[in-house]
Amino acid sequence: MKVRILLVDDHTIVRNGIKALLGDEPTFEVVAEASNGQEALEMARAHKPDIIMMDIRMPVMNGLEATAKMPEYAPQSKVMMLSMHDDEDYVIKAIDAGAAGYLLKDVMKEEFIRAIKQVADGHKYFAPAVSEVLINRMQRGGSGSPSVDPAKAMGITKRELQILTSLAEGLSNQEMAESFKLSIRTVETHRFNLMKKLEVNNVLELLNKSRRAGLVE
């Protein structure tokens, strides 16, 4: 089954670029386009896409306003912000509006494809640079910020969080495999995915960054 996508950006050249980027992926289908938030709501209601790639700064209605209204028009659709802005205010407002993902416009094709698939599967995906913004915000306990679950915000699954917690408790791969009734290879895959999502190179860095983000104690 194909992932049906609505592209929302006020620049035609950007939408064309995204379509070209997705063109080689047989499981994706761009079903509609919109040039502002109001059009996005109308197109979403008409086409019922799985994923809405939403720019933030647009005329008539911006992407944040459209994202907050989207459940009224297309409750089944998941919104992913695609923006050149990684500043804290935009990121927090996007999460507060209900965005399931946040990518930057300089994203590489591999990450772009992976992010769409992850959000289509019911998870969340935030670019590493955006995750760093969230970590810094949560570390400071920013006043007036929405209540953000750090694991959900960084696209960490329930199983990955269990693996992460077990790593923090000092369990070995063998012990985790026995505890969760998984193969050692599966445990190693979860650990690799965690390091990739948090942009670290080893378990020590993973645990340090996870503690900073409030993922583990």
trRosetta pair geometry for C-beta under 8 A, 3 or more apart (Angstrom, degrees):
i j d omega theta_ij theta_ji phi_ij phi_ji
2 26 7.9 -103 -105 146 99 58
2 27 5.7 178 -124 -173 60 47
2 28 6.5 132 -167 -119 94 8
2 29 4.5 43 154 -6 142 115
3 27 5.8 47 6 139 94 87
3 28 5.2 -28 65 -107 97 64
3 29 7.1 164 77 24 47 71
3 50 5.0 -104 -158 68 70 144
3 51 6.0 24 167 0 109 119
3 116 6.5 132 125 152 157 109
3 117 7.3 -130 -41 -99 157 56
3 120 4.6 -53 -120 -115 129 155
4 29 5.4 -27 -108 73 62 99
4 31 4.7 15 -169 -21 101 133
4 47 7.2 -153 156 152 128 103
4 48 7.5 42 93 102 144 64
4 49 4.6 -139 117 -137 93 67
4 50 4.9 115 49 2 73 91
4 51 7.3 165 85 28 46 73
5 22 7.1 -101 45 -151 159 169
5 28 6.0 7 -10 -168 129 98
5 29 6.7 164 19 81 83 43
5 30 5.1 -46 77 -102 101 57
5 31 6.6 147 58 10 43 81
5 49 5.8 75 -134 -164 11 129
5 50 7.0 -42 -70 57 53 84
5 51 4.8 -20 -109 73 79 100
5 52 7.5 155 -161 -92 60 28
5 53 6.3 23 -174 -10 109 104
5 116 7.3 -22 -93 -150 129 133
6 30 7.7 116 -99 -156 22 68
6 31 6.4 -45 -75 63 69 89
6 32 5.0 -10 -120 69 88 94
6 33 7.2 170 -165 -90 64 27
6 34 6.8 19 172 1 106 106
6 40 6.8 120 140 -147 130 80
6 43 5.6 143 -145 121 130 118
6 44 5.9 -100 1 -85 173 75
6 47 6.3 140 -80 78 113 133
6 49 4.1 -151 -21 -4 98 159
6 51 7.3 -169 28 97 69 52
6 52 4.6 -15 65 -114 107 77
6 53 7.1 -170 88 26 54 68
6 77 7.4 -7 18 -146 126 140
7 15 4.8 121 133 -136 137 95
7 18 5.6 157 -124 84 133 143
7 19 7.0 -72 -37 -57 160 88
7 30 5.9 -4 -18 -145 113 117
7 32 7.6 -166 30 99 68 49
7 33 4.8 -17 68 -115 97 79
7 34 7.3 176 92 28 52 64
7 53 5.2 -10 -117 61 60 112
8 33 7.4 164 -81 -164 41 53
8 34 4.6 -9 -112 67 83 100
8 35 7.6 -159 -156 -73 61 10
8 36 7.7 -60 -168 83 98 4
8 37 7.2 67 -180 -93 137 45
8 39 7.5 164 -128 86 97 95
8 40 4.3 18 -109 -95 140 122
8 43 7.9 177 -82 56 99 137
8 52 6.3 21 -5 179 121 95
8 53 6.4 178 28 89 74 59
8 54 4.7 2 64 -114 127 59
8 55 5.9 -138 112 16 78 80
8 58 7.4 -69 157 -50 94 163
8 63 6.7 138 114 -107 126 100
8 66 7.3 -148 174 107 161 160
9 14 4.5 -96 136 92 153 127
9 15 5.2 -173 54 -58 112 86
9 18 7.6 139 2 -7 142 137
9 35 7.1 -31 93 -127 37 51
9 53 7.7 -26 -35 115 102 98
9 55 4.3 99 -108 -28 72 133
9 58 7.3 -151 -148 -88 33 122
9 82 7.5 -54 -73 82 116 115
10 35 4.8 75 -120 -177 56 79
10 36 6.0 44 -86 -73 100 72
10 55 6.7 -111 2 73 76 152
10 58 4.5 159 -37 -132 117 91
10 59 6.1 100 -114 14 148 86
11 14 4.1 76 83 2 107 109
11 15 7.0 175 93 -8 58 82
12 15 5.7 -58 -151 39 37 110
12 16 6.2 37 152 -20 70 106
12 35 7.7 -23 -65 -101 72 112
13 16 5.6 -52 -146 37 32 113
13 17 6.4 37 152 -24 63 105
14 17 5.6 -53 -151 33 31 114
14 18 6.6 31 152 -18 64 103
14 55 7.4 61 117 -73 154 134
14 105 7.6 -52 -141 -139 117 128
15 18 5.8 -52 -149 34 33 110
15 19 6.4 34 152 -18 65 105
15 33 5.4 65 -163 -141 147 129
16 19 5.7 -53 -148 37 33 112
16 20 6.4 35 152 -20 65 104
17 20 5.7 -53 -150 35 32 112
17 21 6.4 35 150 -22 64 105
18 21 5.4 -53 -149 34 34 115
18 22 6.3 19 156 -8 67 109
18 30 7.8 122 113 -93 100 138
18 53 6.5 176 -165 104 156 161
18 82 7.6 61 -97 143 136 169
19 22 6.0 -63 -144 45 30 102
19 23 6.3 58 150 -58 63 93
19 30 5.4 -56 -111 -9 94 163
20 23 5.4 -27 -151 -11 32 125
21 109 5.7 -157 -159 -115 99 96
21 112 6.3 -17 154 103 135 157
22 25 5.3 -65 -165 35 63 115
22 28 4.8 -94 -175 105 114 147
22 30 6.5 119 83 -43 144 107
22 113 7.8 150 -113 -94 70 84
25 28 4.4 39 100 15 114 115
25 113 5.8 -180 -92 -123 144 116
27 117 7.7 49 97 -98 139 102
28 116 6.9 24 -98 128 125 151
30 33 7.2 25 169 -60 115 88
31 47 4.8 157 124 -178 124 135
31 49 5.6 -174 46 -92 125 99
32 43 4.4 178 138 -173 142 119
32 46 7.2 115 -86 81 162 108
32 47 4.6 -160 -15 -19 135 163
32 49 6.9 -124 34 -53 103 123
33 43 7.4 -119 75 -138 18 164
34 37 7.9 93 133 -98 131 10
34 39 3.6 171 -155 112 105 106
34 40 4.2 -179 84 -72 157 60
34 42 7.5 143 -110 56 131 87
34 43 4.7 -143 -58 6 118 144
35 39 5.8 42 40 39 62 155
35 58 7.1 170 152 -160 53 124
35 59 8.0 -2 134 50 92 96
36 39 5.2 93 55 13 71 103
36 40 7.0 -124 103 -12 37 93
36 58 4.6 174 -124 146 66 120
36 59 5.3 -66 -104 75 130 66
36 60 4.0 64 156 48 155 119
36 61 5.7 107 154 45 99 70
37 40 5.2 -51 -148 30 35 119
37 41 6.7 38 156 -21 66 97
37 54 7.8 52 -105 -154 80 112
37 58 5.9 150 -26 75 82 126
37 60 6.5 -163 43 95 80 91
37 61 3.1 -104 70 104 117 97
37 62 5.7 20 -32 75 138 13
37 63 5.8 -162 -84 -83 106 33
37 65 5.5 71 159 75 166 95
37 66 3.1 -148 -155 -49 100 122
37 69 7.9 95 165 39 112 124
38 41 5.9 -48 -156 28 34 111
38 42 6.8 27 150 -12 63 106
38 60 5.0 -83 9 140 119 125
38 61 4.5 118 -39 12 79 126
38 66 7.3 -122 -49 -94 31 109
39 42 5.7 -60 -151 41 36 110
39 43 5.9 32 154 -17 72 110
39 60 7.6 72 -12 82 88 152
40 43 5.8 -57 -140 41 28 107
40 44 6.0 31 158 -23 64 109
40 52 6.6 90 -170 -165 113 131
40 54 6.6 63 -144 -113 158 100
40 61 7.9 -124 32 85 105 115
40 63 7.7 59 2 -116 166 68
40 66 4.8 49 72 -172 131 148
40 70 7.8 -49 129 -94 108 101
41 44 5.8 -55 -145 35 26 112
41 45 6.5 24 156 -17 62 107
41 61 7.7 -5 -10 83 118 155
41 66 5.8 -138 -48 -145 93 93
41 69 5.9 -24 -101 107 130 121
41 70 6.8 -138 -107 -99 79 59
41 73 4.6 178 -165 -47 82 170
41 74 7.9 -168 -149 -1 52 100
42 45 6.0 -56 -150 35 29 109
42 46 6.4 22 154 -14 64 112
42 73 7.6 -83 -69 -155 24 141
43 46 5.7 -60 -145 41 31 109
43 47 5.8 -8 170 11 70 117
43 49 8.0 16 132 -14 91 118
44 47 6.7 -71 -127 52 21 85
44 48 7.2 75 175 -87 56 28
44 49 6.2 -79 -126 25 70 97
44 52 6.1 -17 -96 -84 119 136
44 70 6.3 -43 122 -142 170 92
44 73 5.2 82 88 120 112 117
44 74 3.8 -107 154 -11 106 144
44 77 5.4 -83 -157 -2 115 166
45 48 7.6 12 -166 -62 19 67
45 73 4.3 -85 -63 -173 100 93
45 74 5.7 -133 -76 -55 47 90
48 74 5.9 178 -116 -136 53 108
48 76 6.3 25 -164 62 94 125
48 77 7.0 -152 -161 -56 46 102
49 52 5.8 120 81 -68 130 74
49 74 7.1 25 41 178 69 155
49 77 5.4 56 75 -117 74 116
50 76 7.5 -59 -114 136 50 96
50 77 6.7 164 -172 -122 11 64
50 78 6.8 -7 158 25 60 94
50 120 5.5 40 145 -128 129 97
51 77 7.1 160 -92 -161 10 81
51 78 5.7 -28 -108 69 61 89
51 79 8.0 132 -164 -103 55 21
51 80 6.1 -1 -168 2 102 115
51 116 5.8 26 -134 -151 173 92
51 119 6.2 95 -112 99 113 119
51 120 5.8 -58 -53 -77 117 92
52 70 7.0 -148 34 -131 158 145
52 74 7.6 117 -44 82 132 142
52 77 5.3 50 -22 165 110 125
52 78 7.1 -176 21 87 79 39
52 79 4.7 -29 69 -107 108 68
52 80 6.9 168 80 25 52 67
53 80 5.5 -24 -107 73 58 100
53 82 5.0 13 -176 -8 94 132
54 63 4.3 138 157 -151 104 116
54 66 6.5 -164 -145 86 133 122
54 67 6.0 150 108 -69 169 102
54 79 5.2 -2 -2 -164 136 103
54 80 6.7 154 20 76 82 43
54 81 5.5 -49 77 -104 91 52
54 82 6.7 142 62 19 36 79
54 99 7.6 -127 55 -112 128 108
55 58 5.6 105 91 -50 112 112
55 63 5.2 -159 93 -55 44 138
55 81 7.7 82 -129 -159 14 68
55 82 6.1 -48 -81 75 57 81
55 83 6.2 118 -150 -90 57 74
56 62 6.1 14 169 178 55 105
56 63 4.3 -98 -110 45 34 125
56 64 6.1 34 -146 -34 86 88
56 81 6.2 34 -61 -156 95 113
56 83 4.5 21 -4 -100 114 133
56 85 6.3 -65 44 36 150 126
56 90 6.0 -5 -135 -151 166 119
56 94 7.3 -73 -97 -81 116 111
57 62 6.1 -25 -117 -132 33 110
57 63 7.4 -42 -16 7 24 104
57 83 7.6 98 3 -135 83 109
57 85 7.6 93 -19 -15 112 134
58 61 7.1 2 90 83 104 45
58 62 5.5 147 44 -120 73 51
58 63 6.1 92 8 -39 113 81
61 65 5.0 -113 -174 85 93 128
61 66 5.5 111 127 -58 115 94
62 65 5.3 94 60 12 73 102
62 66 7.0 -142 101 -3 37 94
63 66 5.5 -57 -141 41 34 111
63 67 6.0 39 158 -25 68 105
63 81 6.4 115 139 -122 139 91
63 83 7.6 -154 56 -73 156 114
64 67 5.7 -51 -146 32 29 113
64 68 6.6 28 155 -17 61 105
64 90 7.8 -127 -68 -146 126 69
64 93 5.3 -7 -136 137 140 115
64 94 6.3 -101 -106 -88 91 59
64 97 5.1 -158 -163 -56 71 157
65 68 5.9 -58 -153 35 31 110
65 69 6.5 17 154 -9 65 112
65 97 7.8 -96 -70 -130 15 136
66 69 5.9 -66 -148 45 31 105
66 70 6.3 57 151 -57 66 92
67 70 5.5 -29 -150 -9 32 122
67 79 4.7 176 -126 123 97 169
67 81 7.3 -29 -72 -71 150 95
67 94 6.9 28 70 -146 170 65
67 97 4.1 72 97 136 114 126
67 98 5.7 -176 154 61 95 89
67 99 5.5 -20 -164 -66 149 83
68 97 4.2 -87 -63 -147 83 90
68 98 6.4 134 -104 12 47 110
69 72 5.6 -51 -179 30 69 116
69 73 6.6 43 134 -7 88 112
70 73 5.8 -75 -150 47 42 101
70 74 5.9 -45 -177 54 84 86
70 75 7.9 143 132 -87 74 36
70 77 6.2 -100 173 78 121 114
70 79 5.8 162 5 -46 171 128
70 98 7.0 -147 50 85 112 134
71 74 7.7 -89 -116 71 20 44
71 75 4.8 46 -156 -106 67 76
71 98 6.9 -82 -35 171 111 173
72 75 7.7 77 -48 -61 10 86
74 77 3.9 26 126 3 118 122
78 100 4.3 -27 -173 20 107 151
78 101 7.6 62 148 2 109 100
78 119 5.3 -176 124 161 142 106
78 120 7.2 -164 44 -89 137 42
79 97 7.9 -57 83 115 148 105
79 98 6.7 75 40 104 122 87
79 99 5.1 -84 99 -118 101 65
79 100 6.2 130 60 14 53 86
79 101 7.8 -159 111 39 48 75
80 99 6.7 97 -120 -168 26 96
80 100 6.2 -56 -76 71 70 83
80 101 3.8 -11 -123 68 94 112
80 102 7.1 -162 -166 -68 66 28
80 103 6.4 23 165 3 110 104
80 115 6.9 118 -147 141 146 112
80 116 7.1 -96 -9 -100 166 67
80 119 5.7 -149 -70 -5 118 177
80 125 7.4 -2 -123 63 118 102
81 90 7.9 168 167 159 155 101
81 94 4.8 -48 -30 -143 154 141
81 99 5.0 -14 -22 -139 103 150
81 101 6.9 -162 29 99 65 60
81 102 4.5 2 59 -116 110 73
81 103 7.0 176 91 31 60 59
82 103 5.2 -8 -110 71 72 99
82 104 7.8 114 -158 -149 56 6
82 105 6.2 90 165 -82 85 75
82 107 7.9 -87 -139 9 94 131
83 86 7.8 165 97 -60 101 53
83 90 6.5 -131 111 161 162 144
83 102 7.4 -30 27 -162 105 86
83 103 7.8 139 26 82 59 51
83 104 6.7 -50 79 -119 58 52
83 105 6.5 -86 131 -31 15 97
84 104 6.5 70 -125 -162 35 82
84 105 4.6 -36 -75 22 77 124
84 106 7.5 76 -123 -22 79 87
85 90 4.6 81 117 9 123 169
86 90 7.5 -117 -131 66 8 123
86 91 6.8 31 -166 -55 50 116
86 104 5.8 -19 -65 -89 110 123
86 127 7.6 -84 -112 78 116 129
86 129 5.1 -28 -150 127 153 119
86 130 5.9 -123 -142 -80 95 71
86 133 6.3 -166 165 -43 86 139
87 90 5.5 85 66 14 77 103
87 91 7.2 -155 96 -7 35 95
87 133 7.5 146 -174 -126 20 142
88 91 5.7 -64 -147 39 32 110
88 92 6.0 22 164 -14 71 111
88 133 5.3 -172 -95 -170 70 113
88 136 7.6 -94 -94 84 121 114
88 137 5.9 144 -145 -75 117 117
88 142 7.6 175 174 -98 138 165
89 92 6.3 -59 -145 39 24 105
89 93 6.2 19 160 -14 62 113
90 93 5.9 -62 -144 42 26 108
90 94 6.1 31 157 -25 65 108
91 94 5.8 -56 -150 31 27 112
91 95 6.7 22 155 -14 63 105
91 102 6.1 98 -129 166 79 170
91 126 7.9 70 -152 -151 110 125
91 130 5.4 169 -121 -152 127 94
91 133 5.0 115 25 106 168 144
91 134 6.7 -127 147 -61 135 82
91 137 7.9 -159 91 -25 124 147
92 95 5.9 -55 -151 37 32 109
92 96 6.2 32 152 -18 66 110
92 137 6.6 168 -75 -137 117 165
92 142 7.7 -93 -92 89 153 149
92 145 5.6 -92 -145 -140 139 93
92 146 6.3 157 -177 19 91 96
92 148 7.6 -98 -129 -52 79 138
93 96 5.5 -56 -144 41 33 114
93 97 6.2 35 155 -23 66 107
94 97 5.8 -56 -149 35 28 111
94 99 4.2 -16 165 11 90 145
94 102 5.5 99 111 -91 153 123
95 98 7.9 86 177 -42 29 11
95 99 6.0 -74 -85 51 35 95
95 102 7.6 -57 -58 -34 81 133
95 134 7.9 93 -45 -102 154 118
95 146 6.3 -165 102 65 103 135
95 148 5.8 20 143 -108 153 114
95 153 6.3 -4 -120 -117 141 103
96 146 4.2 169 -93 -36 100 152
99 102 5.9 69 130 -63 141 89
100 119 4.9 118 120 -146 119 111
100 123 8.0 121 176 107 107 36
100 124 5.2 -133 -174 -112 67 76
100 125 7.5 38 136 25 76 70
101 115 5.8 124 -164 175 145 108
101 118 7.7 120 -91 84 132 102
101 119 4.7 -72 -32 -76 132 138
101 124 6.0 179 -75 -165 67 62
101 125 4.2 9 -120 63 113 80
101 126 6.4 -162 -149 -72 55 51
101 155 7.6 41 -108 -77 87 118
102 125 7.9 -164 32 103 48 61
102 126 4.9 17 47 -127 94 80
102 127 6.2 -93 104 9 74 89
102 130 4.8 166 98 -149 119 168
103 107 4.8 -17 179 -49 113 150
103 111 7.6 155 -133 126 118 106
103 112 6.6 89 -163 -110 159 72
103 115 5.7 111 -71 123 127 172
103 125 7.5 10 -61 116 95 105
103 127 5.1 112 -125 -51 50 113
103 130 7.9 -100 -94 -12 23 141
104 107 5.6 142 69 -47 65 86
104 127 5.2 -56 -2 14 91 176
104 129 6.3 9 -23 53 141 131
104 130 7.2 -178 -39 -40 97 104
107 111 5.2 -120 -173 85 100 115
107 112 4.9 122 121 -67 123 92
107 115 7.5 -45 -169 3 152 145
107 127 6.5 -117 -92 -103 109 126
108 111 5.0 82 62 15 83 103
108 112 6.8 -148 95 -12 39 93
109 112 5.4 -59 -146 35 31 117
109 113 6.3 29 160 -17 67 105
110 113 6.1 -57 -151 36 27 107
110 114 6.3 23 154 -15 63 112
111 114 5.6 -58 -144 41 33 112
111 115 6.0 37 157 -25 68 107
111 127 7.5 69 156 -117 137 85
112 115 5.9 -54 -147 32 25 111
112 116 6.7 22 156 -16 60 105
113 116 6.1 -58 -153 34 30 108
113 117 6.5 25 154 -15 65 109
114 117 5.9 -60 -150 39 30 110
114 118 6.2 30 155 -22 66 109
114 125 7.7 165 117 -136 78 151
115 118 5.8 -56 -146 35 29 111
115 119 6.4 22 159 -12 65 107
115 125 4.1 175 -144 126 83 153
115 127 7.8 -20 -94 -72 146 70
116 119 6.1 -60 -147 40 29 104
116 120 6.0 30 155 -20 65 111
117 120 5.6 -56 -144 39 29 113
117 121 6.3 27 156 -19 63 109
118 121 5.8 -60 -152 37 29 110
118 123 4.7 -62 170 70 86 119
118 124 7.7 -26 131 84 108 14
118 125 4.7 102 83 -58 130 125
118 155 6.2 32 149 -159 143 128
119 122 7.8 127 -178 -9 32 8
119 123 6.3 -97 -91 73 35 64
119 124 6.7 41 -104 -122 82 30
119 125 5.4 -93 -51 12 94 109
123 155 5.6 70 152 -153 110 82
123 157 6.3 -54 -114 -81 125 89
124 152 5.4 72 18 175 145 68
124 153 6.7 -64 120 -121 148 15
124 154 7.6 84 98 67 110 17
124 155 4.7 -134 92 -89 68 68
125 155 4.4 49 -97 -90 47 144
126 130 4.4 -119 175 96 99 121
126 131 5.1 132 103 -63 112 79
126 134 6.9 41 131 -13 162 140
126 153 5.9 -2 -9 162 149 66
126 154 5.8 -80 47 -114 114 41
126 155 6.0 -169 15 -21 71 103
127 130 4.5 89 58 8 81 107
127 131 7.0 -144 95 -9 40 85
128 131 5.4 -51 -145 33 34 115
128 132 6.6 38 154 -23 64 100
128 197 7.6 -179 -91 -176 84 38
128 198 7.8 115 -129 -160 94 15
128 199 4.5 79 -148 -44 135 131
129 132 5.7 -48 -155 29 34 115
129 133 7.0 39 146 -20 61 99
130 133 5.5 -46 -156 29 40 115
130 134 6.7 39 147 -17 66 102
131 134 5.5 -53 -152 36 37 113
131 135 6.3 40 150 -22 68 102
131 153 7.2 140 -119 126 73 92
131 154 4.7 68 -126 -114 117 98
131 197 7.3 141 -85 164 168 77
131 198 7.1 -130 136 -116 148 52
131 199 7.7 158 70 2 131 111
131 213 8.0 -18 172 -112 93 140
132 135 5.5 -48 -146 33 34 114
132 136 6.4 34 155 -17 65 104
132 199 7.9 -33 -58 40 106 139
133 136 5.9 -57 -151 37 29 109
133 137 6.3 29 152 -20 64 108
134 137 5.6 -55 -146 36 31 112
134 138 6.2 24 159 -14 67 108
134 148 6.5 -125 -153 134 110 152
134 150 6.7 150 142 -127 118 76
134 153 5.0 174 -158 141 160 141
134 154 6.8 -156 74 -62 146 89
134 213 7.5 41 110 -139 92 104
135 138 6.1 -60 -145 40 27 104
135 139 6.1 30 155 -24 64 110
135 150 7.5 73 -94 -141 64 118
135 209 7.2 -40 -133 -173 154 85
135 212 5.9 43 -176 118 115 103
135 213 4.4 -63 -118 -95 95 90
136 139 5.6 -54 -144 34 28 114
136 140 6.5 18 159 -11 63 108
137 140 6.1 -66 -153 41 27 102
137 142 4.7 -43 -162 -7 82 131
137 145 5.9 141 172 -116 119 162
137 148 7.7 45 99 37 126 146
138 141 7.1 30 -172 -74 36 46
138 142 7.8 -55 -69 7 26 92
138 148 6.7 -110 -78 73 111 114
138 150 5.8 1 -67 -82 173 115
138 213 6.3 59 71 -157 138 54
138 214 5.5 -107 147 9 131 129
139 212 5.7 -15 -90 178 125 82
139 213 7.4 -59 -57 -95 93 35
139 214 7.8 -164 -79 -29 59 99
141 145 8.0 -163 176 33 36 125
142 145 4.2 72 87 -29 105 129
145 148 7.0 -50 147 -7 110 111
148 152 7.7 -143 -179 69 68 100
148 153 5.1 35 174 -59 111 138
149 152 4.1 53 86 20 114 112
149 153 6.2 169 82 -18 57 88
150 153 5.5 -57 -141 38 30 114
150 154 6.3 9 166 -3 66 111
150 213 4.9 147 -173 158 144 98
150 214 5.2 143 -10 72 153 96
150 215 5.5 -118 104 -72 128 77
151 154 6.4 -73 -150 46 24 95
151 156 4.3 -90 -160 69 77 113
151 161 5.1 3 -132 -84 145 129
151 215 6.0 111 -73 -125 85 95
152 155 7.7 39 -176 -70 32 26
152 156 7.5 -84 -60 49 22 74
154 197 5.9 105 157 158 102 116
154 198 7.1 29 179 -82 145 76
154 213 7.3 8 -29 -175 147 154
154 215 8.0 -50 37 -80 141 128
155 197 6.0 -145 77 -140 102 130
156 160 4.9 -126 -169 91 82 127
156 161 5.5 101 136 -61 115 87
156 164 7.3 -7 -171 -16 139 146
156 194 7.0 48 -125 -116 108 83
156 197 6.3 154 -79 116 82 160
156 215 7.1 34 48 -132 169 131
157 160 4.5 96 54 8 80 103
157 161 7.0 -141 95 -6 42 85
158 161 5.8 -55 -151 34 30 112
158 162 6.6 34 149 -20 63 103
159 162 5.5 -51 -152 32 36 114
159 163 6.5 36 150 -18 66 102
159 180 7.5 101 -148 -162 94 147
159 190 6.3 -106 128 -119 101 137
160 163 5.5 -52 -150 36 36 113
160 164 6.2 39 150 -22 67 105
160 190 5.3 -168 -105 -166 70 99
160 193 6.3 -94 -108 93 129 116
160 194 5.4 163 -168 -74 111 99
160 197 7.9 49 171 20 157 149
161 164 5.4 -50 -144 36 34 115
161 165 6.3 37 154 -21 65 104
161 215 6.9 -134 -129 -171 90 100
162 165 5.8 -52 -147 35 30 111
162 166 6.4 29 153 -18 63 107
162 180 6.6 117 127 -92 136 133
163 166 5.7 -58 -150 38 30 112
163 167 6.4 36 151 -23 65 103
163 176 6.2 63 -127 -165 76 145
163 180 7.8 -42 -76 -23 79 159
163 187 6.4 164 -125 -149 121 75
163 190 4.5 148 -26 125 169 134
163 191 6.2 -131 156 -68 134 71
163 194 6.8 -145 93 -37 120 141
164 167 5.6 -50 -150 31 32 113
164 168 6.6 32 151 -18 63 104
164 194 5.8 164 -77 -132 104 150
164 206 7.5 -130 -129 155 94 112
164 210 5.8 -174 -174 -136 124 155
164 215 6.1 -38 136 142 148 122
164 216 5.8 -145 138 -48 99 126
165 168 5.7 -54 -152 35 33 113
165 169 6.5 27 150 -15 65 107
165 216 5.5 175 -103 -110 59 111
166 169 5.5 -58 -148 39 35 110
166 171 4.2 -47 174 41 94 133
166 175 7.5 -173 -179 104 121 101
166 176 4.9 115 130 -101 154 108
166 179 6.9 172 -117 66 142 153
167 170 7.7 60 177 -61 31 17
167 171 6.8 -82 -79 52 29 81
167 176 7.9 -1 -59 -68 67 143
167 191 7.1 121 -73 -114 138 106
167 203 6.3 -141 -169 -158 129 111
167 206 7.2 -18 126 105 155 125
167 207 6.4 -139 124 -80 110 105
167 216 8.0 -105 71 -67 87 170
168 207 5.7 146 -96 -134 78 107
168 210 7.1 -121 -70 97 121 137
168 211 7.7 134 -121 -68 127 95
168 216 4.1 -171 -49 165 162 150
168 217 7.1 122 154 57 146 56
171 175 4.3 -128 -167 91 96 126
171 176 5.1 116 124 -56 126 85
171 179 7.1 -30 -163 -6 154 146
172 175 4.7 97 51 7 76 102
172 176 7.0 -142 93 -3 40 86
173 176 5.8 -57 -147 38 30 109
173 177 6.2 34 154 -24 66 106
173 184 5.1 67 145 -148 114 93
173 187 4.9 149 -154 104 83 138
173 188 6.3 17 -134 -63 136 83
173 191 7.7 -70 -100 -21 101 146
174 177 5.7 -53 -148 33 29 113
174 178 6.5 24 156 -14 63 107
174 184 6.4 -14 -87 -97 56 114
175 178 5.9 -57 -150 39 30 108
175 179 6.1 31 153 -22 65 111
176 179 5.5 -56 -142 38 32 113
176 180 6.0 -1 169 8 69 112
176 182 7.2 -26 130 53 82 116
176 187 4.9 123 97 -131 121 138
177 180 6.8 -72 -138 52 20 87
177 181 7.8 43 168 -130 53 5
177 182 5.1 -108 -136 77 63 75
177 183 6.2 -18 -143 170 120 13
177 184 4.8 -47 -67 -76 151 59
177 186 7.4 120 -115 58 91 94
177 187 5.1 -94 -69 -26 83 136
178 181 7.5 19 -169 -74 26 43
180 187 7.5 138 52 -86 128 100
182 186 4.3 -114 177 80 112 130
182 187 5.5 131 102 -51 127 84
183 186 4.6 100 57 1 80 100
183 187 7.3 -143 97 -3 46 84
184 187 5.5 -52 -153 36 38 114
184 188 6.3 39 150 -19 68 105
185 188 5.6 -55 -149 37 32 113
185 189 6.4 37 150 -24 64 104
186 189 5.5 -50 -149 32 34 115
186 190 6.6 36 152 -19 64 101
187 190 5.8 -53 -153 34 33 111
187 191 6.5 32 150 -18 65 106
188 191 5.6 -54 -148 37 34 113
188 192 6.3 38 152 -21 66 104
189 192 5.6 -52 -147 35 32 113
189 193 6.4 32 154 -19 64 105
190 193 5.7 -55 -149 36 31 111
190 194 6.5 35 152 -22 64 104
191 194 5.7 -52 -151 33 32 114
191 195 6.6 30 152 -17 64 104
191 203 7.3 -24 -169 -95 121 97
191 206 7.8 4 -166 -145 81 177
192 195 5.9 -56 -151 36 32 109
192 196 6.4 32 151 -20 65 107
193 196 5.6 -55 -148 36 33 113
193 197 6.3 31 156 -19 67 106
194 197 5.9 -57 -145 37 29 108
194 198 6.3 3 164 4 66 112
194 206 6.0 66 125 -151 110 130
195 198 6.4 -69 -140 52 26 93
195 199 7.9 146 164 -38 55 2
195 200 5.1 -100 -150 71 77 82
195 201 7.0 96 -174 -101 122 9
195 202 7.5 59 -126 -48 134 7
195 203 7.8 -71 -80 -80 118 47
195 205 7.8 74 -135 82 94 104
195 206 5.4 -70 -94 -82 78 122
196 199 7.4 22 -176 -74 29 43
198 206 6.0 113 71 -129 142 71
198 209 5.1 143 172 104 127 140
198 210 6.8 -50 -109 -65 162 77
198 213 7.8 -121 -124 -11 117 150
200 205 3.7 -179 -163 115 120 115
200 206 4.8 -177 79 -69 148 63
200 209 5.7 -154 -59 7 134 142
201 205 5.8 55 42 31 67 151
202 205 5.3 94 57 14 71 101
202 206 6.9 -126 105 -8 37 94
203 206 5.2 -54 -147 35 35 119
203 207 6.3 32 158 -18 69 103
204 207 6.1 -56 -149 36 28 106
204 208 6.4 27 154 -17 64 108
205 208 5.7 -55 -144 38 32 112
205 209 6.1 25 161 -13 67 109
206 209 6.2 -62 -146 41 24 103
206 210 6.0 25 156 -21 63 113
207 210 5.5 -55 -141 37 30 114
207 211 6.3 31 158 -21 64 104
207 216 7.1 -58 -146 65 73 138
208 211 6.0 -56 -153 33 27 109
208 212 6.6 28 150 -18 62 106
209 212 5.5 -52 -151 35 36 115
209 213 6.3 27 153 -13 67 109
210 213 5.8 -62 -148 42 30 106
210 215 4.1 -79 -167 62 85 122
210 216 4.9 28 134 20 118 103
211 214 7.7 44 -177 -70 31 25
211 215 7.3 -82 -65 49 25 78
211 216 5.9 -56 -81 75 66 81
211 217 7.2 48 -125 -177 90 14
